[in-house]
Amino acid sequence: MPYKLAIVDDDAKQRDYLAELVHTWAKRNRHLLTVKQYAEANPFLFDYAEEKDFDLLLLDIEMPGISGIELAKAVRRENATVQIVFITGFYEYFSDGFDVSALHYLIKPVEAPKLFPVLDKAVYNLEYRQRSVLLSTAEGSVKVPLADIVYAEAENVYVVVHTVHGNYRTRLSLGKLCESLDETFFRVHRSFAVNLKYVKKITRTFLTTLDGARIPVSRGMYDDIHASLIKYL
């Protein structure tokens, strides 16, 4: 599968260095890869408006004009699939990555042993995007990509599957549905299973998804959910 990657950084040497690393990774893993470099956010956003086929973004955060965080927010508003990696020299921006579901946050200088596993995870996520579950609804059978499912909610003998594109009601137990899901989902409550990639905030009593839904968390589950969330990120 071919992949398209953008490097956005105002430091030309850093861009060239990262490009060399990702080409080495692609060659080693036999991936077809197109790499485009940008010195700031605006030229990238201009290209992105015309070609929304970027799979992975390596973003500096502090740049002239639009920051890497703002660039990521602009992309994420209409694209839940693109893999975003922040590469910067500043630790204080780490929490901002949660707002855009960043895949990872790497501190400069970046070396291959740290970057390559992140790129491997990005490819896994992109391939995961193609995986789906077949739901039987009143309107017929619907094939729903796992990556589109935000959470699933049990309602008596039915399950309502909440996705980024709408909801589907199927006559099925939550436990049975969870058998068709994978490790990116966590059953946080007897009536709810949540896709970890859509979790924005978690406390000991509830979690909030990126679309604002509040999901109850069962007593004693916080530590396990938090550990899984860290592992997933």
Backbone bond lengths (Angstrom), bond angles and torsions (degrees), N, CA, C in turn:
res aa  C-N    CA-C-N  psi(-1)  N-CA   C-N-CA  omega(-1)  CA-C   N-CA-C  phi
1 M - - - 1.463 - - 1.521 109.64 -
2 P 1.336 119.69 128.49 1.463 121.52 178.31 1.535 111.30 -77.45
3 Y 1.314 115.75 146.22 1.462 121.32 179.84 1.527 109.21 -126.15
4 K 1.327 114.68 150.30 1.457 121.10 178.68 1.524 108.57 -122.31
5 L 1.325 116.03 125.16 1.462 122.43 -172.88 1.523 110.02 -125.26
6 A 1.327 116.25 140.59 1.464 121.46 176.30 1.522 109.49 -118.52
7 I 1.324 115.26 136.79 1.463 122.27 172.95 1.523 106.83 -111.42
8 V 1.339 117.19 119.68 1.466 121.03 -179.68 1.523 107.75 -119.83
9 D 1.331 115.31 109.47 1.469 121.53 -175.98 1.521 107.45 -158.89
10 D 1.329 117.62 136.17 1.463 120.32 -178.24 1.525 112.84 -79.68
11 D 1.325 117.43 -3.57 1.467 122.30 178.04 1.534 108.66 -98.63
12 A 1.330 116.95 110.25 1.465 121.19 -176.28 1.526 111.98 -61.15
13 K 1.320 116.98 -40.14 1.460 119.95 179.76 1.523 110.86 -63.75
14 Q 1.324 116.04 -39.50 1.463 119.68 178.16 1.519 111.07 -65.53
15 R 1.333 117.44 -40.78 1.460 120.79 178.20 1.519 110.78 -60.85
16 D 1.325 116.17 -47.00 1.462 120.02 -179.12 1.535 111.37 -64.17
17 Y 1.318 115.37 -39.53 1.460 120.18 179.48 1.523 110.97 -63.50
18 L 1.341 116.61 -46.04 1.459 120.34 179.17 1.527 111.31 -64.96
19 A 1.333 115.97 -39.45 1.473 119.80 178.78 1.522 110.36 -60.88
20 E 1.314 116.43 -40.86 1.467 120.06 178.82 1.528 110.69 -63.59
21 L 1.341 116.08 -41.67 1.460 119.91 179.29 1.527 111.72 -63.26
22 V 1.339 117.08 -46.90 1.466 118.94 -175.68 1.530 111.48 -69.22
23 H 1.336 116.74 -31.77 1.459 118.74 175.95 1.536 110.60 -67.60
24 T 1.325 116.43 -37.95 1.461 120.48 176.47 1.523 110.29 -62.67
25 W 1.342 115.98 -44.88 1.473 120.95 178.17 1.527 110.66 -60.48
26 A 1.337 116.72 -45.18 1.466 120.71 -178.40 1.522 111.37 -62.93
27 K 1.317 116.28 -42.37 1.467 120.32 -179.74 1.521 110.54 -65.33
28 R 1.319 115.80 -41.66 1.460 120.44 -179.15 1.522 111.40 -63.33
29 N 1.344 116.56 -35.85 1.463 121.00 -176.53 1.530 113.18 -100.53
30 R 1.336 116.20 4.90 1.463 122.66 178.59 1.530 112.61 58.27
31 H 1.326 114.79 42.42 1.459 120.39 175.55 1.528 109.57 -97.56
32 L 1.319 116.48 140.82 1.455 120.58 170.98 1.516 107.60 -82.15
33 L 1.325 116.99 123.07 1.457 120.20 -171.47 1.521 111.52 -137.00
34 T 1.335 115.71 130.53 1.459 122.15 171.52 1.521 107.66 -108.86
35 V 1.333 116.52 128.46 1.465 121.16 -178.31 1.521 109.40 -118.62
36 K 1.337 116.03 129.05 1.461 121.48 176.14 1.520 108.46 -121.17
37 Q 1.354 115.86 138.64 1.452 121.36 -177.78 1.532 110.81 -110.74
38 Y 1.347 115.10 142.75 1.467 121.22 178.69 1.525 109.38 -137.82
39 A 1.334 115.48 137.00 1.455 120.60 -178.88 1.527 112.63 -83.07
40 E 1.331 117.59 -16.61 1.459 121.82 177.33 1.517 109.66 -157.06
41 A 1.331 115.60 175.27 1.460 120.77 -171.48 1.523 113.74 -70.62
42 N 1.329 118.24 -42.27 1.466 120.74 -172.84 1.529 114.40 -56.40
43 P 1.331 119.37 -47.37 1.474 119.07 178.03 1.530 112.00 -60.49
44 F 1.340 115.61 -38.15 1.462 117.63 177.13 1.523 110.52 -63.33
45 L 1.330 117.68 -48.70 1.459 121.10 -177.74 1.533 111.31 -62.13
46 F 1.322 116.86 -31.96 1.473 120.51 175.96 1.527 109.65 -63.67
47 D 1.337 116.37 -47.88 1.465 120.29 178.11 1.523 111.18 -65.11
48 Y 1.337 115.86 -39.88 1.461 119.95 -177.90 1.528 111.57 -64.11
49 A 1.327 116.90 -33.07 1.464 120.41 178.07 1.520 111.17 -63.48
50 E 1.331 115.92 -29.71 1.463 120.87 -179.93 1.525 112.65 -91.37
51 E 1.323 115.89 -35.68 1.462 121.38 -176.26 1.525 109.77 -131.08
52 K 1.305 116.74 98.84 1.459 120.68 -176.04 1.542 111.53 -92.74
53 D 1.323 115.39 35.97 1.457 118.99 -174.33 1.524 113.52 -106.29
54 F 1.326 117.82 19.34 1.458 119.95 176.84 1.525 109.32 -72.45
55 D 1.324 116.13 137.05 1.459 121.79 -179.86 1.524 112.67 -99.19
56 L 1.329 116.54 -30.18 1.458 120.72 -173.01 1.521 110.29 -146.37
57 L 1.339 115.92 135.36 1.462 121.45 178.72 1.523 109.45 -120.74
58 L 1.325 116.40 127.70 1.465 122.48 170.96 1.527 106.39 -105.57
59 L 1.316 116.66 109.65 1.462 120.84 -169.48 1.518 112.80 -117.56
60 D 1.329 115.42 129.57 1.453 120.52 164.18 1.523 106.55 -72.89
61 I 1.307 118.19 158.30 1.464 119.56 -179.53 1.524 111.66 -100.23
62 E 1.314 117.48 -52.09 1.470 120.13 -178.62 1.525 109.56 -88.61
63 M 1.345 115.28 104.86 1.458 121.94 179.09 1.524 108.56 -136.13
64 P 1.332 118.09 157.78 1.464 120.32 175.94 1.526 110.70 -59.90
65 G 1.317 117.05 140.52 1.457 120.21 178.89 1.512 111.64 77.38
66 I 1.307 116.57 -120.35 1.465 122.02 -177.99 1.526 110.36 -78.04
67 S 1.318 116.36 128.38 1.462 120.34 180.00 1.523 110.79 -76.01
68 G 1.329 115.50 166.39 1.447 119.68 177.15 1.523 112.33 -62.90
69 I 1.336 116.66 -33.73 1.463 120.74 178.05 1.525 110.45 -63.79
70 E 1.339 116.82 -46.82 1.464 120.37 -179.86 1.527 111.31 -66.05
71 L 1.318 116.70 -37.45 1.461 120.32 176.05 1.531 109.50 -59.95
72 A 1.327 116.11 -47.26 1.457 120.60 -179.05 1.525 111.49 -61.22
73 K 1.330 116.88 -39.90 1.465 120.51 179.00 1.532 110.54 -63.71
74 A 1.328 116.72 -40.63 1.464 120.55 179.98 1.528 110.76 -62.66
75 V 1.328 116.63 -41.53 1.462 120.66 179.26 1.523 110.96 -70.64
76 R 1.329 115.90 -43.43 1.462 120.34 -174.90 1.522 112.72 -66.87
77 R 1.327 117.89 -23.41 1.466 119.83 179.26 1.525 112.27 -60.93
78 E 1.329 117.28 -24.77 1.461 119.14 -178.92 1.522 113.48 -128.11
79 N 1.314 117.27 3.20 1.460 119.98 -177.66 1.527 109.66 -141.94
80 A 1.329 116.06 107.62 1.461 120.70 -179.31 1.522 112.51 -90.82
81 T 1.328 116.88 -4.01 1.459 120.97 -171.90 1.523 113.47 -99.21
82 V 1.326 118.02 -37.22 1.463 121.01 -175.04 1.527 109.85 -54.99
83 Q 1.325 116.21 137.98 1.459 122.86 -178.76 1.523 109.44 -90.22
84 I 1.334 116.70 123.82 1.460 122.00 -174.92 1.523 109.88 -113.15
85 V 1.327 115.98 124.96 1.465 122.08 177.07 1.522 108.07 -123.88
86 F 1.320 116.84 123.59 1.462 121.12 175.66 1.524 109.22 -90.55
87 I 1.321 115.41 131.77 1.463 121.40 177.56 1.521 107.03 -125.80
88 T 1.323 116.81 110.51 1.452 120.53 -170.90 1.522 111.32 -151.15
89 G 1.307 115.96 170.06 1.448 120.75 178.61 1.514 112.94 -100.02
90 F 1.342 117.23 9.75 1.460 120.21 -172.74 1.527 111.22 -123.68
91 Y 1.332 116.48 124.89 1.454 121.92 -179.92 1.531 113.06 -74.69
92 E 1.324 117.22 -27.48 1.464 120.00 -168.81 1.524 114.81 -67.24
93 Y 1.330 117.27 -10.83 1.461 119.42 -178.59 1.522 113.27 -92.18
94 F 1.321 116.94 3.94 1.462 120.04 -173.06 1.528 112.85 -54.35
95 S 1.338 117.32 -45.00 1.464 120.42 -176.54 1.521 112.37 -64.32
96 D 1.345 117.76 -26.23 1.464 120.20 -179.78 1.525 112.02 -65.64
97 G 1.319 116.62 -24.02 1.452 120.03 -179.47 1.508 113.16 -64.41
98 F 1.346 117.24 -27.52 1.458 120.15 179.75 1.519 111.16 -66.72
99 D 1.328 117.73 -31.15 1.464 121.14 -177.40 1.522 112.42 -67.26
100 V 1.308 117.35 -22.05 1.470 120.57 -178.63 1.528 111.28 -118.14
101 S 1.338 115.62 16.16 1.470 120.57 -179.42 1.530 111.20 51.00
102 A 1.321 115.69 49.70 1.460 119.71 179.35 1.525 110.07 -64.59
103 L 1.309 115.83 141.57 1.460 120.88 177.92 1.520 111.03 -68.48
104 H 1.334 116.12 -42.60 1.462 119.51 -176.47 1.522 110.01 -160.79
105 Y 1.324 114.28 169.88 1.454 122.52 -177.56 1.529 106.31 -138.27
106 L 1.325 117.50 111.12 1.462 121.96 -176.74 1.526 110.45 -112.37
107 I 1.318 114.79 137.84 1.462 120.79 179.60 1.523 109.89 -94.51
108 K 1.339 116.34 132.90 1.458 121.36 176.22 1.525 109.72 -67.97
109 P 1.320 118.95 148.74 1.467 126.34 -4.12 1.528 111.29 -77.98
110 V 1.311 116.17 137.93 1.463 121.95 -177.69 1.522 109.23 -90.47
111 E 1.326 116.14 134.38 1.457 121.07 177.38 1.523 109.94 -117.92
112 A 1.310 115.57 158.74 1.460 121.89 -175.55 1.533 113.58 -52.21
113 P 1.344 120.35 -45.10 1.467 119.91 -177.66 1.524 114.12 -58.94
114 K 1.336 117.12 -24.03 1.465 119.76 178.47 1.527 111.45 -94.81
115 L 1.323 117.16 -35.41 1.462 120.24 -177.60 1.522 112.26 -75.30
116 F 1.316 118.00 -43.28 1.462 120.97 -172.84 1.536 113.32 -59.38
117 P 1.350 119.32 -44.08 1.475 117.97 177.02 1.528 112.86 -62.08
118 V 1.324 117.38 -31.02 1.461 121.00 177.71 1.529 110.05 -68.25
119 L 1.326 116.42 -41.88 1.460 120.29 177.13 1.528 110.86 -65.26
120 D 1.332 116.50 -37.09 1.468 120.26 176.11 1.531 110.47 -61.42
121 K 1.340 116.22 -42.06 1.466 120.42 179.43 1.528 110.09 -66.09
122 A 1.318 117.41 -37.19 1.463 120.92 178.45 1.521 110.69 -61.24
123 V 1.329 116.61 -43.94 1.466 120.66 179.29 1.525 110.18 -65.07
124 Y 1.321 116.43 -41.16 1.469 119.67 176.80 1.525 110.27 -57.80
125 N 1.333 116.69 -45.71 1.463 120.56 -179.32 1.528 111.44 -63.63
126 L 1.322 116.60 -39.59 1.457 120.11 179.92 1.529 111.20 -67.33
127 E 1.318 116.57 -38.03 1.459 119.93 176.47 1.527 110.51 -69.65
128 Y 1.319 115.83 -36.76 1.461 121.54 177.41 1.520 110.52 -59.80
129 R 1.325 116.16 -31.54 1.461 121.36 179.01 1.529 110.96 -56.32
130 Q 1.317 116.87 -28.01 1.454 120.99 -177.23 1.533 112.45 -84.56
131 R 1.337 117.89 -10.99 1.458 121.46 -179.58 1.525 109.79 -80.28
132 S 1.318 116.87 148.48 1.464 119.41 -174.39 1.523 111.10 -149.11
133 V 1.339 115.21 169.70 1.451 122.64 175.37 1.525 107.31 -127.43
134 L 1.334 116.13 143.08 1.460 121.15 -179.67 1.526 109.04 -96.28
135 L 1.339 116.35 120.15 1.464 121.87 -178.54 1.525 110.11 -110.14
136 S 1.323 115.95 134.03 1.467 120.97 175.16 1.525 108.52 -93.77
137 T 1.321 117.13 116.64 1.460 122.64 -179.05 1.522 109.87 -119.57
138 A 1.336 115.97 174.69 1.462 120.41 178.54 1.521 111.51 -62.82
139 E 1.327 117.04 -25.06 1.470 121.80 -179.60 1.517 112.33 -90.75
140 G 1.329 117.48 -3.86 1.451 121.18 -178.70 1.517 111.06 124.31
141 S 1.323 116.60 -175.51 1.465 121.21 179.99 1.526 110.74 -80.51
142 V 1.331 115.52 137.43 1.466 121.53 -177.89 1.520 108.87 -128.12
143 K 1.313 116.27 131.04 1.464 121.78 176.63 1.524 108.15 -92.80
144 V 1.326 116.58 115.49 1.464 121.87 -175.12 1.526 109.95 -114.95
145 P 1.336 118.53 120.19 1.468 120.17 176.10 1.530 110.88 -60.12
146 L 1.328 117.23 136.04 1.460 120.30 178.15 1.521 111.19 -57.56
147 A 1.321 116.38 -35.57 1.456 120.79 -177.37 1.522 112.77 -65.58
148 D 1.347 117.52 -18.96 1.461 121.05 179.90 1.518 112.97 -88.59
149 I 1.324 117.50 -12.68 1.462 120.73 -177.41 1.521 110.14 -80.51
150 V 1.329 116.15 122.41 1.469 121.65 177.64 1.521 109.72 -86.35
151 Y 1.325 116.40 -50.97 1.465 120.56 174.55 1.523 109.72 -161.21
152 A 1.321 115.22 164.02 1.464 121.99 178.03 1.522 108.19 -122.60
153 E 1.343 115.39 139.85 1.462 121.37 -174.16 1.524 110.19 -128.37
154 A 1.342 116.29 125.87 1.463 120.95 179.60 1.522 110.26 -77.77
155 E 1.338 115.95 134.98 1.464 122.54 174.98 1.524 107.84 -134.77
156 N 1.338 116.13 92.72 1.464 121.67 -176.60 1.530 110.37 55.21
157 V 1.334 118.60 -117.01 1.463 120.30 -177.99 1.526 111.57 -91.81
158 Y 1.322 116.59 8.35 1.463 121.27 -179.60 1.530 110.64 -116.28
159 V 1.317 114.53 164.31 1.462 122.29 170.33 1.527 107.38 -128.75
160 V 1.321 116.09 131.91 1.457 120.92 173.40 1.524 107.36 -99.89
161 V 1.321 115.88 118.58 1.464 121.68 -179.54 1.529 107.70 -97.17
162 H 1.314 116.00 112.20 1.462 122.34 -179.25 1.525 108.92 -90.29
163 T 1.320 117.33 121.81 1.461 121.55 -179.59 1.521 110.19 -122.27
164 V 1.309 116.33 172.45 1.464 120.90 179.30 1.517 111.73 -69.53
165 H 1.328 117.08 -13.95 1.463 120.88 -178.08 1.526 113.70 -111.01
166 G 1.322 117.61 -1.78 1.450 120.51 -178.02 1.521 110.57 144.09
167 N 1.337 116.10 -179.21 1.461 121.34 -175.72 1.528 111.72 -113.12
168 Y 1.348 115.27 149.14 1.462 121.33 178.59 1.530 108.40 -129.70
169 R 1.323 115.96 133.88 1.473 121.77 179.72 1.516 108.57 -109.32
170 T 1.328 115.63 123.19 1.451 120.22 -176.58 1.521 110.22 -131.99
171 R 1.329 116.64 143.78 1.464 120.65 179.10 1.526 108.11 -81.14
172 L 1.311 115.22 98.42 1.462 121.41 -172.27 1.520 107.97 -167.31
173 S 1.322 116.96 148.77 1.465 119.17 174.69 1.529 109.37 -80.11
174 L 1.319 116.11 152.76 1.465 119.79 178.83 1.528 110.53 -63.09
175 G 1.317 115.66 -38.28 1.462 119.16 178.96 1.511 112.22 -61.00
176 K 1.336 116.33 -41.10 1.462 120.50 179.47 1.529 110.33 -66.34
177 L 1.338 116.93 -41.38 1.457 119.59 177.80 1.527 110.79 -61.33
178 C 1.337 116.43 -41.88 1.465 119.97 -177.39 1.523 111.85 -61.47
179 E 1.318 117.37 -25.23 1.466 120.28 177.11 1.520 111.60 -65.66
180 S 1.341 116.75 -22.22 1.471 121.32 180.00 1.519 112.29 -94.12
181 L 1.329 116.62 -4.03 1.465 120.98 -179.18 1.530 109.29 -94.64
182 D 1.327 116.67 -173.29 1.466 118.87 179.93 1.518 110.54 -132.91
183 E 1.341 116.02 -165.20 1.459 121.23 -171.23 1.522 114.06 -70.43
184 T 1.323 118.17 -8.95 1.465 119.38 176.81 1.534 111.25 -80.24
185 F 1.329 116.76 -5.79 1.461 121.30 177.55 1.530 109.81 -106.10
186 F 1.332 115.53 144.70 1.465 120.61 179.83 1.523 108.20 -134.54
187 R 1.321 116.19 130.73 1.470 120.06 176.55 1.526 107.75 -82.02
188 V 1.296 117.04 98.70 1.462 122.73 -172.44 1.521 112.30 -86.10
189 H 1.320 116.63 -13.12 1.464 122.67 -175.53 1.520 106.51 -158.69
190 R 1.323 118.38 159.17 1.469 119.29 -178.13 1.532 111.69 -61.34
191 S 1.346 116.93 -21.61 1.470 120.30 -178.18 1.520 113.99 -109.20
192 F 1.342 118.23 2.27 1.460 120.01 -175.05 1.529 112.02 -140.28
193 A 1.330 115.28 136.58 1.468 122.99 168.89 1.523 106.45 -124.77
194 V 1.321 117.11 134.29 1.459 121.79 -171.53 1.522 111.09 -123.10
195 N 1.323 115.93 140.16 1.464 121.76 172.85 1.525 107.46 -78.46
196 L 1.325 117.10 116.46 1.461 121.61 -173.93 1.520 113.12 -59.71
197 K 1.322 117.28 -26.49 1.464 118.70 -177.14 1.523 111.81 -70.92
198 Y 1.342 117.34 -14.56 1.461 120.27 179.78 1.532 112.46 -102.40
199 V 1.326 117.58 6.94 1.463 120.16 179.89 1.532 110.02 -80.69
200 K 1.319 115.36 124.83 1.464 120.57 179.10 1.522 111.24 -97.99
201 K 1.336 116.76 -38.96 1.463 120.96 -175.30 1.520 108.76 -149.03
202 I 1.325 116.46 146.26 1.457 120.11 177.62 1.520 110.05 -139.00
203 T 1.341 116.13 136.48 1.463 122.62 171.99 1.530 106.81 -124.57
204 R 1.316 116.54 -174.74 1.464 119.57 -178.79 1.521 112.85 -76.39
205 T 1.325 117.80 -10.19 1.465 119.65 -178.14 1.526 114.05 -118.36
206 F 1.324 117.96 -20.89 1.456 119.66 179.50 1.525 109.88 -158.73
207 L 1.334 114.97 164.86 1.462 119.91 171.43 1.519 108.09 -129.08
208 T 1.325 115.12 157.97 1.459 121.78 179.74 1.520 108.72 -118.17
209 T 1.321 116.57 132.69 1.461 120.89 177.79 1.528 109.70 -89.20
210 L 1.319 116.41 168.80 1.462 120.72 -178.17 1.521 112.64 -61.51
211 D 1.339 116.82 -26.65 1.464 119.15 179.53 1.530 112.64 -90.77
212 G 1.345 116.07 7.06 1.463 120.38 173.37 1.513 116.12 95.23
213 A 1.325 119.67 -1.23 1.466 121.64 179.32 1.530 110.02 -69.23
214 R 1.340 116.56 138.51 1.466 121.90 176.10 1.522 108.95 -103.59
215 I 1.329 116.06 120.67 1.451 122.31 -175.49 1.528 109.13 -113.37
216 P 1.338 118.65 127.81 1.467 119.62 178.27 1.520 112.07 -66.24
217 V 1.324 115.52 145.84 1.464 122.34 176.84 1.517 108.29 -113.04
218 S 1.313 116.45 127.23 1.463 120.58 -178.92 1.523 111.38 -63.36
219 R 1.323 115.58 148.12 1.464 121.17 179.34 1.526 110.48 -56.51
220 G 1.318 115.73 131.78 1.459 121.09 177.19 1.512 114.85 83.58
221 M 1.340 117.96 0.44 1.465 120.98 -176.97 1.526 113.28 -92.85
222 Y 1.330 116.74 -12.96 1.468 119.75 -171.97 1.527 112.64 -55.21
223 D 1.321 117.66 -49.34 1.471 120.29 -174.97 1.525 111.47 -61.40
224 D 1.335 117.43 -41.89 1.465 120.83 179.67 1.529 111.31 -66.42
225 I 1.342 115.27 -42.27 1.466 118.90 179.22 1.518 110.49 -65.22
226 H 1.327 116.40 -44.13 1.468 121.10 -179.70 1.524 110.52 -61.46
227 A 1.319 117.08 -42.37 1.470 121.00 179.35 1.537 110.55 -63.78
228 S 1.330 116.22 -41.92 1.473 120.21 179.03 1.513 111.00 -66.53
229 L 1.325 116.24 -37.28 1.465 120.22 179.59 1.517 110.61 -65.07
230 I 1.319 117.49 -43.29 1.467 121.43 177.77 1.525 110.20 -63.63
231 K 1.324 116.85 -42.23 1.467 120.87 179.42 1.522 110.88 -63.14
232 Y 1.337 115.91 -41.43 1.463 119.73 -179.65 1.513 111.07 -66.02
233 L 1.349 117.40 -43.83 1.461 120.78 -178.84 1.513 111.23 -68.09
